[in-house]
Amino acid sequence: MEQQQFYVYTLKCRDGKYYIGRTKNLEDRLSRHRAKQVSYTAPRLPVELVTYRVFFDEYKAVLFEQYLKTGSGRAFAKRHFY
């Protein structure tokens, strides 16, 4: 049996802002962003996938996403991802 994967991803928007999200299906989620089905990114298209991390524990994925949305998490992401 295949283990469920959870993705924490970062998109760079046209206006230079970053979007951090979490999903079980990265390809589908990116398609939804590009189809203007996500309110934050719809007016900021096109978006570019900057990075993603794969987790096999949903709780750890949630914690990492929440961390990246904090001040220290943003500083971490700037140093390591962008």
HELIX and SHEET records of a PDB file:
HELIX    1   1 LEU A   26  ARG A   34  1                                   9    
HELIX    2   2 ALA A   42  ARG A   44  5                                   3    
HELIX    3   3 GLU A   58  LEU A   68  1                                  11    
HELIX    4   4 GLY A   71  HIS A   80  1                                  10    
SHEET    1   A 3 TYR A  18  THR A  23  0                                        
SHEET    2   A 3 PHE A   6  CYS A  13 -1                                        
SHEET    3   A 3 VAL A  47  PHE A  55 -1                                        
END                                                                             
